[in-house]
Amino acid sequence: MAKQGYEFKNLTKAQQDCLSLIESLGIYELRALARVFGDNSPTTLKRNDHIKIVMDKIISGEELKPLPLRQGRPYKELSNIEGILAELSQITGKDYSLKSSQALTANRAQKAVTFKQIEENVLKQKLFPIEAMGILCERNDKEFFFHNQTNEKFILVKKDIDSRLKPFDYVVGTAVAMNENGDHILDSVKYINFQNQATYQDKTDEYKDCLPSQQLNFEGNEILLGSRYILKEGKLTENAIKLKKLLKTLNENKIVTIALLANVMYEDKAEINSLGFNSVFALGYDEKPTIICETLSNVVENIKRLQNQGLRVALFVQDITTMANGVDFAYRANAKSLMGHTENAVELVKSLMLLAKSGGKDKHTTVFVTMDDADLFDQMYVSAVYKVSKKFSL
C-alpha cells in the first residue's frame, strides 16, 4: 500500500485494521498518538509522518512503554486518545494503554469512535432518516456522539443543535446521513432526559441523602423506593406479564424505568423492548467488552445526571456478572485481585448499586438486579450485590 510519505507492504489483517483506524484520525488525535508512541516533536511533523511513526512501532511488534501525555495539553485536542489506544490494544493483543489510566478514576476503557467528514451536499438532503437515542459522550469542544440503541451505530451530535445538552444526557431524536459512507448525524431532538425538548429545563434539583421512607404498593407487596432489590428471576422476561404491570405502575407514579441487560440473544430483544421500559440498553451475546464497559459506565453517569435534576428512577439490571467480566477484559492488564475481578469491575458494579438512594422531597432511585443460580458462585456478586439487597419476586 503506497501513500505519500509512507509505504507498508505485506501487512497482516490486524496491522491493516490498525492502519485504517489511524488514517481516519484527525490531526490533533494523530499528534497525541504519535507523542504517546515516543515522538518528541509532533507539532512540527506532517500527517503522514505521524502515521509512519505509529505504524512502524506497531509493525515492529516491540513491547512498548507508552509515554504519559505532556501536562498542560488542552484536553479538547486529545478527546479520544484513551479510546484509540484501547482499540489498538484490542486489535493487536498488546497493551498500548496509558499506565495512568489503569486505576479506575473518571477514565473508562472506551472504544475509539471516528466519523468520516461531513459532506454538505449529502447532509442538506436529509437522506435515510432514522430514530436515534442514546447517552451523550463528549467527543471534543464542538461535538458529542452516542451509541444508537435502535441500530447499534454511532451518531454524531453537534453541540450547537441544542445549547442545553450536556455530557451523559439521554437524547431521543432523528438522525440523517451526513456523507456517502453512511455516517449519521443528529438532525433534530425530541426528548432530553425523558422530557419533551420544547419544555425541557436544565435545572438542578440534587438528591440529598436520607433514609428511604416512601413505599409503593404492588399487588400486595410493599416496595421501599430508594432501595436495592434482588429479583428471584434470572431474566426479566421470565415473568413478563407481572413485570409489565410493575413498569406500568412505576410509570403512573412518574418514575423513569431503565433496563440494562447483558448476554442478550437476538431473538429476545423484541420481547424485552415490548415490556414497557422508558429506555432499554440491551447488550448482545456477542457484544465487545469495550462496549459493555462503556455502556455500564455511561448508564451510571446518566442516572447520576437524572438524579441531579431531581428525577425518580427505577433501574433494572440483568446479568451483572457478565458485565463485570466484560469490564475485566477491557482492563485486562490489571490483576483480578479483588473478589475475583479487577478493581475496575468491582468499583463500577458498586457505583451502580450505590445509585439506589432516597433524595428527599419525593425523589428516589430504586435498583432491581436479577439473580441466577450461577451468580452465587461469583464472590463479587455475593458481596457487592446479594448481601446488600432485599429479596423481591415478581
C-alpha positions as CSV (number, residue, x, y, z in Angstrom):
1,M,0.0,0.0,0.0
2,A,1.6,3.2,-1.1
3,K,0.9,6.7,0.3
4,Q,2.8,9.9,0.1
5,G,5.4,9.8,2.9
6,Y,5.0,6.1,3.8
7,E,4.6,2.7,2.3
8,F,3.7,-0.5,4.1
9,K,4.0,-3.9,2.5
10,N,2.6,-7.3,3.4
11,L,0.5,-6.1,6.3
12,T,-1.3,-8.6,8.4
13,K,-5.1,-8.3,8.9
14,A,-4.5,-6.8,12.4
15,Q,-1.9,-4.3,11.1
16,Q,-4.2,-3.3,8.2
17,D,-7.0,-2.7,10.7
18,C,-4.7,-0.6,12.8
19,L,-3.7,1.5,9.7
20,S,-7.3,2.1,8.8
21,L,-8.1,3.3,12.3
22,I,-5.0,5.6,12.4
23,E,-5.7,7.0,8.9
24,S,-9.2,8.0,10.0
25,L,-8.0,10.2,12.9
26,G,-7.9,14.0,13.0
27,I,-4.6,15.9,13.2
28,Y,-4.8,16.6,16.9
29,E,-5.5,12.9,17.7
30,L,-2.6,11.9,15.4
31,R,-0.3,14.3,17.2
32,A,-1.3,12.9,20.6
33,L,-1.0,9.3,19.4
34,A,2.5,10.0,18.0
35,R,3.5,11.6,21.2
36,V,2.4,8.6,23.2
37,F,4.4,6.3,20.9
38,G,7.6,8.3,21.5
39,D,7.7,11.2,19.0
40,N,9.3,14.2,20.6
41,S,8.2,16.9,18.1
42,P,4.7,16.0,16.9
43,T,3.6,19.6,16.1
44,T,6.4,20.1,13.5
45,L,5.7,16.9,11.5
46,K,3.1,16.3,8.8
47,R,0.1,14.0,9.0
48,N,1.9,11.2,7.1
49,D,4.9,11.4,9.3
50,H,2.7,10.8,12.4
51,I,1.1,7.7,10.7
52,K,4.5,6.3,9.8
53,I,5.9,6.7,13.3
54,V,3.0,4.9,14.9
55,M,2.7,2.2,12.3
56,D,6.5,1.4,12.4
57,K,6.2,0.8,16.2
58,I,3.1,-1.4,15.7
59,I,4.7,-3.4,12.9
60,S,7.9,-3.9,14.8
61,G,5.9,-5.8,17.5
62,E,8.1,-4.5,20.3
63,E,6.7,-4.2,23.8
64,L,6.1,-0.5,24.1
65,K,6.0,1.6,27.2
66,P,3.9,4.5,26.1
67,L,5.0,7.9,27.4
68,P,2.5,9.8,29.5
69,L,0.8,12.8,27.8
70,R,2.5,16.1,28.4
71,Q,0.9,18.0,31.2
72,G,-0.8,21.2,30.2
73,R,-2.0,19.9,26.8
74,P,-5.6,21.0,26.2
75,Y,-7.9,18.0,26.7
76,K,-10.1,19.1,23.8
77,E,-7.2,18.2,21.5
78,L,-6.9,14.7,22.9
79,S,-10.6,13.9,23.2
80,N,-10.5,10.3,22.2
81,I,-6.9,9.2,22.9
82,E,-7.7,6.7,25.6
83,G,-10.3,5.1,23.3
84,I,-7.9,5.0,20.4
85,L,-5.2,3.3,22.5
86,A,-7.8,0.8,23.8
87,E,-8.9,0.0,20.2
88,L,-5.3,-0.5,19.1
89,S,-4.7,-2.8,22.1
90,Q,-7.8,-4.9,21.2
91,I,-6.8,-5.2,17.5
92,T,-3.2,-6.2,18.2
93,G,-3.5,-8.0,21.5
94,K,-0.8,-5.8,23.0
95,D,-1.2,-3.3,25.9
96,Y,-0.9,0.2,24.5
97,S,-2.9,1.8,27.3
98,L,-1.7,4.8,29.3
99,K,-0.5,3.5,32.6
100,S,-2.0,6.4,34.4
101,S,-5.5,5.2,33.2
102,Q,-5.1,1.7,34.7
103,A,-6.6,2.8,38.0
104,L,-10.4,3.5,37.8
105,T,-11.0,7.2,38.1
106,A,-13.1,9.1,35.7
107,N,-11.3,7.3,32.8
108,R,-13.0,4.3,31.1
109,A,-12.0,1.8,28.6
110,Q,-13.5,3.4,25.6
111,K,-13.9,2.3,22.0
112,A,-12.4,4.7,19.5
113,V,-15.2,6.5,17.6
114,T,-14.4,8.0,14.3
115,F,-16.6,9.6,11.6
116,K,-15.8,10.5,8.0
117,Q,-16.0,14.1,7.1
118,I,-19.4,15.8,6.7
119,E,-20.4,16.2,3.0
120,E,-22.7,19.2,2.8
121,N,-24.3,18.1,-0.4
122,V,-25.4,14.8,1.3
123,L,-26.3,16.4,4.6
124,K,-28.7,19.0,3.1
125,Q,-30.8,16.3,1.5
126,K,-31.5,14.7,4.9
127,L,-31.3,11.2,3.5
128,F,-32.0,7.9,5.3
129,P,-33.6,9.4,8.4
130,I,-33.6,7.0,11.4
131,E,-34.8,7.2,15.0
132,A,-31.8,7.7,17.3
133,M,-31.5,7.5,21.0
134,G,-28.6,7.1,23.5
135,I,-26.4,8.7,26.1
136,L,-24.2,11.6,25.0
137,C,-20.4,11.3,25.3
138,E,-18.2,14.2,24.7
139,R,-16.0,14.0,21.6
140,N,-14.4,17.4,21.5
141,D,-15.4,21.0,22.3
142,K,-17.9,21.2,19.5
143,E,-19.3,17.6,19.3
144,F,-20.9,14.8,21.2
145,F,-21.6,11.3,20.0
146,F,-23.7,8.3,21.2
147,H,-24.2,4.6,20.6
148,N,-27.6,4.4,19.0
149,Q,-29.9,1.9,20.8
150,T,-32.0,1.3,17.7
151,N,-29.3,0.1,15.3
152,E,-26.1,0.0,17.4
153,K,-24.3,2.5,15.2
154,F,-22.6,5.7,16.5
155,I,-24.3,9.0,15.9
156,L,-22.5,12.3,15.7
157,V,-24.1,15.3,17.6
158,K,-23.1,18.9,17.0
159,K,-23.3,20.8,20.3
160,D,-25.0,23.8,18.7
161,I,-28.0,21.7,17.9
162,D,-29.2,22.5,21.4
163,S,-27.2,24.6,23.9
164,R,-28.9,22.8,26.8
165,L,-27.2,19.4,26.1
166,K,-24.5,18.2,28.5
167,P,-22.4,15.0,28.7
168,F,-24.4,11.9,29.8
169,D,-27.8,13.4,28.8
170,Y,-30.1,10.9,27.3
171,V,-31.4,12.1,24.0
172,V,-34.0,10.9,21.5
173,G,-34.3,12.4,18.0
174,T,-33.9,11.9,14.3
175,A,-30.5,11.3,12.6
176,V,-29.8,11.7,8.9
177,A,-26.9,10.6,6.6
178,M,-24.0,13.1,6.6
179,N,-21.8,11.5,4.0
180,E,-21.7,8.7,1.4
181,N,-20.0,6.4,3.9
182,G,-23.3,6.1,5.8
183,D,-22.3,8.0,8.9
184,H,-25.3,9.7,10.6
185,I,-25.6,13.0,12.4
186,L,-28.4,14.1,14.8
187,D,-30.8,16.4,12.8
188,S,-33.5,17.1,15.4
189,V,-34.0,16.5,19.2
190,K,-37.4,15.3,20.5
191,Y,-36.6,14.4,24.1
192,I,-33.8,15.2,26.6
193,N,-33.6,13.2,29.8
194,F,-37.1,11.7,29.2
195,Q,-38.6,15.2,28.9
196,N,-40.0,16.9,25.8
197,Q,-37.3,19.1,24.3
198,A,-39.8,22.0,23.9
199,T,-40.3,22.4,27.6
200,Y,-37.1,20.8,28.9
201,Q,-35.2,22.8,31.5
202,D,-31.6,22.0,32.5
203,K,-32.5,22.5,36.2
204,T,-30.6,21.4,39.3
205,D,-32.6,19.6,42.0
206,E,-30.0,17.4,43.5
207,Y,-30.7,14.4,45.8
208,K,-30.0,15.0,49.5
209,D,-29.0,11.7,51.1
210,C,-31.7,10.5,53.5
211,L,-33.2,7.2,54.6
212,P,-35.8,5.7,52.2
213,S,-39.3,6.1,53.5
214,Q,-41.7,6.2,50.6
215,Q,-43.4,2.9,49.7
216,L,-45.1,1.7,46.6
217,N,-47.8,-1.0,46.8
218,F,-47.6,-3.5,44.0
219,E,-50.1,-6.4,44.2
220,G,-49.8,-6.6,48.0
221,N,-46.0,-6.2,48.1
222,E,-44.5,-3.0,49.5
223,I,-41.6,-1.7,47.5
224,L,-39.4,0.7,49.5
225,L,-38.4,3.3,46.9
226,G,-34.8,4.2,47.0
227,S,-33.7,0.6,48.0
228,R,-31.8,-2.2,46.3
229,Y,-33.7,-5.4,45.4
230,I,-32.7,-8.9,44.2
231,L,-35.2,-10.3,41.7
232,K,-35.5,-14.1,42.1
233,E,-35.9,-14.3,38.3
234,G,-32.8,-14.9,36.3
235,K,-34.2,-13.0,33.3
236,L,-36.5,-10.0,33.1
237,T,-38.7,-11.8,30.6
238,E,-39.3,-14.9,32.9
239,N,-42.4,-13.2,34.3
240,A,-43.2,-10.7,31.6
241,I,-46.9,-10.2,32.5
242,K,-46.1,-9.2,36.1
243,L,-43.1,-7.1,35.0
244,K,-45.3,-5.2,32.5
245,K,-47.7,-4.4,35.3
246,L,-44.9,-3.3,37.6
247,L,-43.5,-1.0,34.9
248,K,-46.9,0.5,34.3
249,T,-47.4,1.2,38.0
250,L,-44.0,2.8,38.2
251,N,-44.7,5.0,35.1
252,E,-48.0,6.0,36.6
253,N,-46.1,7.3,39.6
254,K,-43.8,9.4,37.2
255,I,-40.8,7.1,37.7
256,V,-38.5,6.7,34.8
257,T,-37.8,3.0,34.1
258,I,-34.5,1.9,32.6
259,A,-33.3,-1.6,31.7
260,L,-29.6,-2.6,31.4
261,L,-29.1,-6.2,30.2
262,A,-26.1,-8.3,29.2
263,N,-25.8,-11.6,27.3
264,V,-29.0,-10.9,25.3
265,M,-29.8,-13.1,22.4
266,Y,-31.1,-11.6,19.2
267,E,-34.5,-13.4,19.5
268,D,-35.1,-12.0,23.0
269,K,-34.6,-8.3,22.1
270,A,-38.1,-7.8,20.7
271,E,-39.8,-9.2,23.8
272,I,-37.5,-7.0,26.1
273,N,-38.4,-3.9,24.1
274,S,-42.1,-4.7,24.4
275,L,-42.1,-4.8,28.2
276,G,-42.7,-1.1,28.6
277,F,-39.4,0.4,29.8
278,N,-38.7,4.0,29.1
279,S,-35.2,3.0,27.9
280,V,-33.5,-0.3,27.2
281,F,-29.8,-0.9,26.9
282,A,-29.6,-4.5,25.7
283,L,-26.0,-5.7,25.3
284,G,-25.9,-8.6,22.9
285,Y,-24.5,-12.1,23.5
286,D,-21.6,-11.3,21.1
287,E,-21.0,-7.7,22.3
288,K,-17.4,-6.4,22.6
289,P,-16.1,-6.0,26.1
290,T,-15.2,-2.3,25.4
291,I,-18.9,-1.6,24.6
292,I,-20.1,-3.5,27.7
293,C,-17.7,-1.5,29.9
294,E,-18.6,1.8,28.2
295,T,-22.4,1.2,28.4
296,L,-22.3,0.2,32.0
297,S,-20.3,3.4,32.9
298,N,-22.5,5.6,30.7
299,V,-25.7,4.3,32.3
300,V,-24.3,5.0,35.8
301,E,-23.3,8.6,34.7
302,N,-26.7,9.2,33.0
303,I,-28.6,8.2,36.1
304,K,-26.4,10.5,38.2
305,R,-27.4,13.2,35.8
306,L,-31.1,12.4,36.2
307,Q,-30.7,12.4,40.0
308,N,-29.1,15.9,39.8
309,Q,-32.2,17.0,38.0
310,G,-34.5,15.5,40.7
311,L,-36.0,12.7,38.6
312,R,-37.3,9.5,40.0
313,V,-35.8,6.4,38.6
314,A,-36.1,2.6,38.7
315,L,-33.2,0.7,37.2
316,F,-33.5,-3.0,36.3
317,V,-30.2,-4.9,35.7
318,Q,-29.9,-8.3,34.2
319,D,-26.7,-10.5,34.4
320,I,-24.5,-8.1,36.2
321,T,-21.7,-10.7,36.5
322,T,-21.4,-10.9,32.7
323,M,-21.0,-7.1,32.7
324,A,-18.2,-7.4,35.3
325,N,-16.4,-10.0,33.2
326,G,-16.6,-7.6,30.2
327,V,-15.0,-4.8,32.3
328,D,-12.3,-7.3,33.4
329,F,-11.4,-7.9,29.8
330,A,-11.5,-4.2,28.9
331,Y,-9.0,-3.7,31.7
332,R,-7.2,-7.0,31.2
333,A,-3.8,-5.6,32.0
334,N,-5.0,-5.2,35.6
335,A,-4.9,-8.1,38.1
336,K,-8.1,-9.8,39.2
337,S,-7.2,-9.3,42.8
338,L,-10.5,-8.1,44.3
339,M,-13.2,-10.6,44.8
340,G,-12.1,-12.5,41.7
341,H,-12.3,-9.4,39.4
342,T,-10.3,-6.3,38.5
343,E,-10.7,-3.4,40.8
344,N,-12.3,-1.5,37.9
345,A,-15.1,-4.0,37.5
346,V,-15.9,-4.1,41.3
347,E,-15.9,-0.3,41.5
348,L,-18.2,0.0,38.5
349,V,-20.6,-2.5,40.0
350,K,-20.5,-0.8,43.3
351,S,-21.2,2.6,41.6
352,L,-24.2,1.0,40.0
353,M,-25.5,-0.4,43.3
354,L,-24.9,3.0,45.1
355,L,-27.3,4.6,42.7
356,A,-30.1,3.3,44.9
357,K,-30.9,6.1,47.2
358,S,-33.6,8.4,48.6
359,G,-33.1,12.1,47.8
360,G,-35.8,13.8,49.9
361,K,-38.8,15.7,48.6
362,D,-40.3,12.7,46.9
363,K,-37.0,11.9,45.0
364,H,-35.6,8.3,44.8
365,T,-33.8,5.8,42.7
366,T,-34.6,2.1,43.1
367,V,-32.3,-0.7,41.7
368,F,-33.5,-4.2,40.8
369,V,-30.9,-6.8,39.9
370,T,-31.7,-10.3,38.6
371,M,-30.2,-13.4,40.2
372,D,-29.3,-16.7,38.5
373,D,-28.0,-19.7,40.5
374,A,-24.6,-19.3,38.8
375,D,-24.3,-15.7,40.2
376,L,-23.9,-17.1,43.7
377,F,-20.6,-18.7,42.6
378,D,-19.2,-15.2,42.0
379,Q,-17.7,-13.7,45.1
380,M,-18.2,-10.1,43.8
381,Y,-21.9,-10.7,43.2
382,V,-22.4,-12.3,46.6
383,S,-20.6,-9.5,48.5
384,A,-21.4,-6.4,46.4
385,V,-24.9,-7.2,45.2
386,Y,-26.6,-10.1,47.0
387,K,-25.7,-9.2,50.6
388,V,-26.7,-5.6,50.3
389,S,-30.1,-6.1,48.7
390,K,-33.6,-7.1,49.7
391,K,-35.3,-10.1,48.0
392,F,-38.2,-9.5,45.7
393,S,-40.3,-11.8,43.5
394,L,-42.5,-10.6,40.7
